[in-house]
Amino acid sequence: MISVQAWSDAQRLWDFQQMHHEPRPCSVAIGLGSHDLGVADVTVDLYQRGMFPLIVFTGATSRTTRARMPRGEAEHYRERALELGVPAPAILVEPNARNTGENINFSRELLAERGVDVSSVLLVSKPYEERRAYATARILWPEIEIVSASAPMTLSDYVDSIQDPHLVLDMLVGAQQRLLLYPEQGFMIRQEVPESVAEAYERLCASGFTSRLVPVR
């Protein structure tokens, strides 16, 4: 049973993790691979609204997706987009990335190989990973404009869609930890974390929502 305090703390992290950008036309979209096909759905919706002419879906598999996406996250995203009416020439697949940094770097390399001129990217992720993805892209691709996007869902709706509340809270805590650790390692830009968010994170860690934390050396 998840306590009222834990839900309140999770909501604070959820709100902070989103960048609250207004989608606007960009050179290309990059859909970051994950267990969540909703990322593909959001990318398709933005494509159909004319926000970009080209999509890159990026991602191999992980412990979370190996069983449900055996052909790789990017390939399953591509299949979903084709089902929803996106023409095949508008989709590029980057099948090798296994973390957010590789998602950005490998997509950048693929676009350069294809001769695509990029001045801005609409970066589509899960709702609770917008800020992490944005911070990573800013340090790895600083010369372009990054616009963040995700499914416009409440935390409650997202938990209902995943059907595993504890996993969602674990992932929120993991995303927050990376925002605290990775700037020190040069993996993302540093961002100010409000004290209330830091305190919520610490309480969730103390309550055992730790399965997605990375080891601290």
C-alpha positions as CSV (number, residue, x, y, z in Angstrom):
1,M,0.0,0.0,0.0
2,I,1.4,3.4,-1.0
3,S,0.9,6.1,1.6
4,V,-0.7,9.5,1.0
5,Q,2.7,11.1,1.7
6,A,4.4,9.0,-0.9
7,W,1.7,9.9,-3.5
8,S,2.1,13.6,-2.6
9,D,5.9,13.3,-3.0
10,A,5.5,11.4,-6.3
11,Q,3.3,14.2,-7.6
12,R,5.9,16.8,-6.7
13,L,8.5,14.8,-8.7
14,W,6.1,14.3,-11.6
15,D,5.4,18.0,-11.9
16,F,9.1,18.9,-11.7
17,Q,10.2,16.4,-14.3
18,Q,8.0,17.9,-17.0
19,M,9.4,20.9,-18.8
20,H,6.0,22.4,-19.8
21,H,7.2,23.4,-23.2
22,E,4.6,24.3,-25.8
23,P,5.1,22.1,-28.9
24,R,6.2,24.1,-32.0
25,P,7.5,23.3,-35.4
26,C,11.0,21.7,-35.4
27,S,13.4,20.2,-38.0
28,V,12.9,16.7,-36.7
29,A,11.4,14.7,-33.9
30,I,13.3,12.1,-31.8
31,G,11.1,9.6,-30.0
32,L,13.1,8.1,-27.1
33,G,12.7,4.3,-26.8
34,S,11.2,2.8,-23.7
35,H,8.5,0.4,-22.5
36,D,5.8,2.9,-23.2
37,L,4.3,2.9,-26.7
38,G,2.6,6.1,-25.8
39,V,5.8,7.9,-26.8
40,A,5.2,6.7,-30.3
41,D,1.6,7.8,-30.2
42,V,2.5,11.3,-29.1
43,T,5.2,11.5,-31.8
44,V,2.6,10.5,-34.4
45,D,0.1,13.0,-33.2
46,L,2.7,15.8,-33.4
47,Y,3.7,14.7,-36.9
48,Q,0.1,14.7,-38.0
49,R,-0.2,18.2,-36.6
50,G,2.6,19.3,-38.9
51,M,5.2,19.9,-36.2
52,F,8.1,18.2,-38.2
53,P,8.6,16.3,-41.5
54,L,10.8,13.5,-40.1
55,I,10.9,11.2,-37.1
56,V,13.8,9.3,-35.6
57,F,12.8,6.5,-33.3
58,T,15.7,5.4,-31.1
59,G,16.3,2.5,-28.8
60,A,17.5,-1.1,-28.5
61,T,16.1,-3.1,-25.6
62,S,16.5,-3.1,-21.8
63,R,15.5,-5.3,-18.9
64,T,12.1,-3.7,-18.9
65,T,11.4,-4.1,-22.7
66,R,13.3,-7.3,-23.7
67,A,10.2,-9.4,-23.4
68,R,7.5,-7.0,-24.7
69,M,9.6,-5.5,-27.5
70,P,11.8,-8.3,-28.7
71,R,12.5,-6.5,-32.1
72,G,13.8,-3.4,-30.2
73,E,12.1,-0.4,-28.9
74,A,12.7,1.8,-32.0
75,E,11.4,-0.9,-34.3
76,H,8.2,-1.4,-32.3
77,Y,7.7,2.4,-32.2
78,R,8.1,2.4,-36.0
79,E,5.5,-0.3,-36.4
80,R,3.1,1.6,-34.2
81,A,3.6,4.8,-36.2
82,L,3.0,2.9,-39.5
83,E,-0.2,1.5,-38.1
84,L,-1.3,5.0,-37.2
85,G,-0.7,6.3,-40.8
86,V,2.7,7.8,-40.8
87,P,4.4,7.1,-44.2
88,A,7.5,4.9,-44.1
89,P,9.8,7.5,-45.7
90,A,9.1,9.8,-42.8
91,I,10.6,7.5,-40.2
92,L,14.2,6.7,-39.4
93,V,15.1,3.9,-37.0
94,E,18.1,4.0,-34.7
95,P,18.2,0.5,-33.1
96,N,21.3,0.5,-30.9
97,A,21.0,3.1,-28.2
98,R,20.7,1.7,-24.6
99,N,20.6,5.0,-22.6
100,T,19.5,8.6,-23.1
101,G,23.0,9.8,-24.0
102,E,23.2,7.2,-26.8
103,N,19.7,8.0,-27.9
104,I,20.9,11.6,-28.6
105,N,24.3,10.8,-30.0
106,F,23.3,8.0,-32.2
107,S,20.3,9.9,-33.5
108,R,22.5,12.9,-34.2
109,E,24.9,10.7,-36.2
110,L,22.1,9.0,-38.1
111,L,20.7,12.4,-39.2
112,A,24.1,13.6,-40.2
113,E,24.7,10.5,-42.3
114,R,21.4,11.1,-44.0
115,G,22.3,14.7,-44.7
116,V,19.4,16.1,-42.7
117,D,19.9,19.8,-41.7
118,V,18.9,20.1,-38.0
119,S,18.4,23.3,-36.1
120,S,15.8,22.2,-33.7
121,V,14.5,18.9,-32.2
122,L,11.1,18.0,-30.7
123,L,12.3,15.5,-28.1
124,V,9.5,13.1,-27.2
125,S,9.8,11.0,-24.0
126,K,7.8,9.6,-21.2
127,P,6.2,12.3,-19.1
128,Y,8.5,11.8,-16.1
129,E,11.6,11.8,-18.2
130,E,11.2,15.1,-20.0
131,R,13.7,17.0,-17.9
132,R,16.3,14.3,-17.9
133,A,16.1,14.0,-21.7
134,Y,16.2,17.8,-22.1
135,A,19.2,18.1,-19.9
136,T,21.1,15.3,-21.7
137,A,20.3,16.8,-25.1
138,R,21.4,20.2,-24.1
139,I,24.9,19.0,-23.1
140,L,25.4,16.7,-26.1
141,W,23.9,18.8,-28.8
142,P,24.1,22.4,-27.4
143,E,23.9,24.2,-30.8
144,I,20.3,23.2,-31.5
145,E,17.0,24.2,-29.9
146,I,15.4,21.4,-27.8
147,V,11.6,21.4,-27.3
148,S,10.3,18.7,-24.9
149,A,7.1,16.8,-25.4
150,S,5.2,13.9,-23.8
151,A,1.7,12.5,-23.4
152,P,-0.5,15.1,-21.6
153,M,-1.3,12.8,-18.7
154,T,-1.8,13.2,-15.0
155,L,0.2,11.0,-12.7
156,S,-2.9,9.1,-11.8
157,D,-3.7,8.5,-15.4
158,Y,-0.2,7.3,-16.1
159,V,-0.2,4.9,-13.2
160,D,-3.5,3.5,-14.5
161,S,-2.0,3.0,-17.9
162,I,1.1,1.2,-16.6
163,Q,-0.9,-0.8,-14.0
164,D,2.1,-0.9,-11.6
165,P,2.1,2.0,-9.1
166,H,5.3,0.9,-7.3
167,L,7.2,0.7,-10.6
168,V,6.1,4.2,-11.6
169,L,7.2,5.7,-8.3
170,D,10.5,3.8,-8.6
171,M,11.0,5.2,-12.0
172,L,10.2,8.8,-10.8
173,V,12.8,8.4,-8.1
174,G,15.4,7.0,-10.6
175,A,14.8,9.9,-13.0
176,Q,15.3,12.4,-10.1
177,Q,18.5,10.7,-8.9
178,R,20.0,11.0,-12.4
179,L,19.3,14.8,-12.4
180,L,21.2,15.1,-9.2
181,L,24.2,12.8,-10.1
182,Y,24.7,13.0,-13.8
183,P,25.7,16.7,-14.1
184,E,28.8,15.9,-11.9
185,Q,29.7,13.2,-14.4
186,G,29.2,15.4,-17.5
187,F,26.2,13.5,-18.8
188,M,23.7,16.4,-18.6
189,I,23.5,20.1,-17.8
190,R,23.0,21.2,-14.2
191,Q,19.5,22.4,-13.3
192,E,18.3,23.9,-10.1
193,V,16.3,21.5,-8.0
194,P,13.9,23.2,-5.6
195,E,14.3,22.2,-1.9
196,S,10.7,20.8,-1.8
197,V,11.6,18.4,-4.7
198,A,14.8,17.3,-3.1
199,E,13.0,16.6,0.1
200,A,10.3,14.6,-1.7
201,Y,12.9,12.5,-3.4
202,E,14.7,11.8,-0.1
203,R,11.4,10.7,1.5
204,L,10.6,8.4,-1.4
205,C,14.1,6.8,-1.2
206,A,13.7,6.3,2.5
207,S,10.3,4.6,1.8
208,G,11.9,2.0,-0.4
209,F,11.2,3.3,-3.9
210,T,14.7,2.5,-5.0
211,S,14.7,-0.2,-7.6
212,R,15.7,2.2,-10.4
213,L,18.5,3.9,-8.6
214,V,22.0,3.7,-10.1
215,P,24.8,2.7,-7.8
216,V,26.7,5.6,-6.2
217,R,30.5,5.2,-6.1
